[in-house]
Amino acid sequence: MSAPESTAATTPAARPSILPPEVLAAIEHRKAQNAVVAQLAALNWGKALDAETRRAVANWGRDNNVDVITEIDLLGGNIYPNARFYLRKLGEMIAAGLVEYAVADYIQVDPRLLKIGTPEAHAEDERRAMQRIKHAVPDAAAAACCFRVKLHSLTEEIVGVKWCGGGTRKGDPVGDAFPIESSASRAARRAMRIIASHVPRVQAEMARLETTGAALGVRVLEQTRETVEQAKLASEIGRHQLTSGDPYLDAEREEMARQVPEPVALEDSDAA
């Protein structure tokens, strides 16, 4: 008995591209860059940039191996690699066998230690207090982290310290909302900036980032200012058009002015 014939439609095989591989690669790269440019437009600081400046930021990220969507902050027109960038770089160094250990050591006040009451708990409470004194960390901080990194090439560990929460930093809503995570990531960033001076490859990469990022930051700042000025000018033009040159509005003003009664001088008896 023969098998029944299939009625399912068959999908024709895709034809091989006639374009050279390097052209196909360039097309895919262009698509990826366009996607980054579109994502930049959705960011708060990216909205003020024109398409060419967004593309310049995307190209800078590609050339310097930086994810411009998640790994940079724009502060005062300057581009700064943020904690995510440095944590990724630390991961790359660990994978390359350059790091002996990396650990987040929390040193904030924890009332539970004294409630436990064991010798180990009292020793930990005392250790944390000594670390806060050493690094000038306020006791009121909700979280404080010493991020310790030991490189195989160094005899001493490198320590980055940051704290947040508990009203210790003004204007820090992220640190207040997520004190543990924020203190750890910021401390790691500080440690990595110190490490960069001890690892030539990382030091060269950071120097290139700062130099090219500063030049790009100037362009971003100029574009942002231009956008703000254009928005301000458009607002002024719109307000002027609504408040002058309108004969109906002018006539209405004259009529309202005629309806305002003349001031009446008070007699002496009324003023008393």
C-alpha positions in Angstrom: 0.0 0.0 0.0 1.5 3.3 -1.1 1.8 6.2 1.4 -0.8 9.0 0.9 0.5 12.0 -0.9 1.1 15.0 1.3 -1.0 18.1 0.6 1.2 20.4 2.7 2.7 23.3 0.8 6.4 23.1 0.4 8.6 26.1 1.1 11.0 26.9 -1.7 14.6 26.8 -0.7 16.2 30.2 -0.2 18.3 31.2 -3.1 21.9 31.9 -2.3 22.8 35.5 -2.2 24.7 36.8 -5.2 26.4 39.5 -3.0 29.9 39.0 -1.7 30.3 38.0 2.0 31.9 41.3 2.9 28.9 43.2 1.4 26.4 41.0 3.3 28.4 41.6 6.5 28.3 45.3 5.9 24.5 45.2 5.5 24.1 43.2 8.7 26.3 45.7 10.5 24.3 48.6 9.2 21.1 46.9 10.4 22.6 46.4 13.9 23.7 50.1 14.0 20.3 51.3 12.9 18.8 49.3 15.8 21.1 50.9 18.3 20.3 54.4 16.9 16.6 53.7 17.3 17.1 52.6 20.9 19.2 55.7 21.6 16.2 57.8 20.5 14.1 56.3 23.3 16.6 57.3 26.0 16.0 60.6 27.9 19.3 62.1 26.8 19.0 60.6 23.3 15.8 62.3 22.5 17.6 65.7 22.2 20.0 64.4 19.6 19.5 64.3 15.8 19.9 61.1 13.8 23.5 61.9 12.8 24.7 62.5 16.4 22.9 59.3 17.6 24.7 57.4 14.8 28.0 59.0 16.0 27.3 57.7 19.5 26.5 54.2 18.2 29.7 54.2 16.1 31.7 55.3 19.1 30.3 52.4 21.1 31.1 49.9 18.3 34.7 51.1 17.9 35.3 51.0 21.7 33.4 47.8 22.5 30.9 49.7 24.7 27.1 49.0 24.8 25.9 52.6 24.6 22.4 51.6 25.7 23.3 50.2 29.0 27.0 50.9 29.7 27.3 54.7 29.6 25.9 57.7 31.5 25.6 61.2 30.1 26.4 63.7 32.9 26.8 67.4 32.0 27.4 66.6 28.4 30.2 64.2 29.3 30.1 60.5 28.5 31.1 58.2 31.3 31.3 54.4 31.3 29.1 53.2 34.2 29.3 50.3 36.7 27.9 47.8 34.2 30.8 48.5 31.8 33.4 48.0 34.6 31.8 44.9 35.9 31.9 43.4 32.4 35.5 44.4 32.1 36.2 42.7 35.4 34.5 39.6 34.1 36.8 39.6 31.1 39.9 39.9 33.3 38.7 37.0 35.4 38.2 34.9 32.3 41.7 35.9 31.1 43.2 34.6 34.4 44.4 38.0 35.6 42.3 38.1 38.8 43.0 36.0 41.9 39.8 36.9 43.6 37.1 39.6 43.5 34.6 39.9 46.4 32.0 42.5 47.6 32.6 43.0 51.4 29.6 44.8 53.0 30.5 46.9 56.1 27.3 48.8 57.0 25.9 48.7 60.5 23.8 45.5 61.0 21.8 45.4 64.3 21.3 41.7 63.9 24.9 41.0 64.7 24.6 42.3 68.3 21.2 40.5 68.7 23.0 37.2 67.8 25.5 37.9 70.5 28.0 35.2 69.7 31.7 36.0 69.8 31.8 35.6 66.0 29.0 38.1 65.6 30.7 40.6 67.9 33.9 40.2 66.0 32.2 40.9 62.7 30.4 44.0 64.1 33.8 45.3 65.3 35.5 44.5 62.0 32.8 46.4 60.1 33.1 49.4 62.5 36.9 49.5 62.0 36.5 49.3 58.2 34.0 52.2 58.3 36.4 54.3 60.3 39.3 53.4 58.0 37.3 54.4 54.8 35.4 57.3 56.4 32.0 55.6 55.8 29.1 57.2 57.8 27.3 54.8 60.2 24.0 56.1 58.9 24.6 54.5 55.4 22.0 51.9 54.6 24.6 50.0 52.6 28.4 50.3 52.3 30.6 48.0 50.2 34.3 47.5 50.0 34.9 45.8 46.6 38.1 43.9 46.9 40.1 42.7 43.9 43.4 40.9 44.0 45.4 40.7 40.8 48.0 37.9 40.3 50.5 40.6 39.3 50.1 42.6 42.6 51.0 41.7 46.2 48.3 43.9 47.6 44.5 43.8 46.9 42.8 46.8 45.4 39.8 48.2 47.2 37.0 50.4 46.0 34.6 51.8 48.6 31.1 53.3 48.1 28.1 53.8 50.3 24.5 55.0 49.8 21.1 55.2 51.4 20.1 56.4 54.8 20.1 60.0 53.8 23.9 60.0 53.3 23.8 61.3 49.7 21.5 64.0 48.4 19.7 63.6 45.1 20.4 59.8 44.8 17.0 58.1 44.3 18.6 55.0 42.8 20.9 54.6 45.8 18.1 55.2 48.2 15.9 52.6 46.5 18.5 49.9 45.9 21.3 50.6 48.5 22.9 47.1 48.4 23.1 46.8 44.7 24.1 50.4 44.1 26.9 50.4 46.7 28.4 47.2 45.2 28.3 48.3 41.6 29.7 51.7 42.4 32.4 50.3 44.6 33.3 47.8 41.7 33.5 50.7 39.3 35.9 52.6 41.6 38.1 49.5 42.1 38.2 48.9 38.3 39.4 52.5 37.7 42.2 51.9 40.1 43.0 48.5 38.4 43.2 50.2 35.0 46.4 51.9 36.1 48.1 48.6 36.8 47.1 46.7 33.7 48.6 48.2 30.5 46.0 46.8 28.2 43.1 48.1 30.3 44.9 51.4 30.9 45.3 52.0 27.2 41.6 51.1 26.6 40.5 53.5 29.3 42.7 56.3 28.0 41.2 55.8 24.5 37.7 55.8 25.9 38.2 59.0 27.8 39.8 60.9 24.9 37.3 59.9 22.2 34.4 60.1 24.7 35.3 63.7 25.6 35.3 64.7 21.9 32.0 63.0 21.4 30.6 64.5 24.5 31.3 68.0 23.1 29.2 67.2 20.1 26.4 65.7 22.2 26.4 68.8 24.5 26.2 71.2 21.5 23.4 69.2 19.9 21.5 69.1 23.2 21.9 72.9 23.7 20.8 73.5 20.1 17.7 71.4 20.5 16.8 73.1 23.8 17.3 76.5 22.1 15.1 75.5 19.2 12.4 74.3 21.5 12.6 77.6 23.4 12.5 79.7 20.2 9.5 77.7 18.9 7.7 78.3 22.2 8.4 82.0 22.1 7.2 82.3 18.5 4.0 80.4 19.4 3.4 82.7 22.3 4.0 85.8 20.2 1.6 84.6 17.6 -1.1 84.0 20.2 -0.6 87.4 21.9 0.0 89.9 19.0 -1.1 90.6 15.5 -4.6 89.2 16.1 -7.2 91.9 15.2 -10.0 90.0 17.0 -7.9 89.7 20.1 -6.8 93.4 19.9 -10.5 94.5 19.5 -11.5 92.3 22.5 -8.8 94.0 24.6 -9.9 97.5 23.7 -13.5 96.6 24.6 -12.4 95.2 27.9 -10.4 98.3 28.6 -13.5 100.5 28.0 -15.5 98.5 30.4 -13.0 99.1 33.3 -14.5 101.9 35.4 -12.4 105.0 36.1 -10.9 105.2 39.6 -13.0 107.3 42.0 -11.3 109.7 44.3 -12.2 109.0 48.0 -13.8 111.8 50.0 -12.4 112.5 53.3 -15.4 110.9 55.0 -14.9 107.7 52.9 -11.2 107.5 53.7 -11.8 107.8 57.5 
